[in-house]
Amino acid sequence: MKLVTFDLPDGRRHIGAMLAGEQHLADFTASSATPALRDMLALIDGGAAALEEARELTRSAKVTRALADVKLQSPLPEPRQMRDFLCFEKHFRQARANMHLFGIESERDPAKVEIPPVWYEQPIYYKCNRFSVVGTGADVIVPRYCQKIDYELEFAAITGKSGKNIRKEDARSYIFGWCIFNDVSARDAQRKEMGGTLGPAKGKDFDTGNVIGPWLVTADEVPDPYNLTMVARVNGEEWSRGNSGSMHHRFEDVIAHVSQDETLRAGEFLGSGTVGDGCGLEHGRFLKNGDIVELEIQGLGLLRNRIVFQQ
């Protein structure tokens, strides 16, 4: 299923699933009195029984809505936790090679960039602001302190159950579903603050900075998450193309690492990090006011947003 969170014209928020053709959706909230179908976290918490009821409501299409008559939100408007990882070596190398764009001396040949040994030893991540989430169609409002705003082409796993000290071989069973993630970055702020050896903070943390969507695709519909074509376009021009299979640390590694002596809970968001070639920084290009950014990943949909600089 392609699960969605959406607002009705009167402002009420419901959840549902896209129907064939992706022009209509089944409205779970209007179709059932089951508490588990009131919002996406409740559906995830409801486990197998809630998921089966959702499947039946999708098949029966008891109450449907035209996509044009509702406003899609992030499928998971407020994740229980957000972690974003740095799992693609090509991105790491190319981003570091372009540090000179900020007046910082760096090795400009990505092949010669020195990667810290710890990066190969374990997944590296930071915790995002889970209250700054928006969905497809929303304007991304550039913070006033930023002059160099960038998109980041990522995908993410949403956890479906809680666990601790999870074995790598069991980790896939903890994934509820997948979605696209645009980890919007204020590059100038990010580079400045990370010179203090901590962060990112305001380089990432601003309202509308975490774009998730357009829907949450259940795990059963993505048999191989490591063979997905990933593309980014700006105003219709392709800027980025990659494949999810180039991840160095995969989500099984991520889940096993995070859950070491720490409970990983249902409804958490785990970002892949940026695919190689997956941001403007790697190409020496940044976004402008009014740019339309589209991130498209095979089987996961298309995430579309406009960049707005404040006056």
Order of alpha helices (4+ residues) and beta strands (2+ residues): beta-beta-beta-alpha-alpha-alpha-beta-beta-beta-alpha-alpha-beta-beta-beta-beta-beta-beta-beta-alpha-beta-beta-beta-alpha-beta-beta-beta
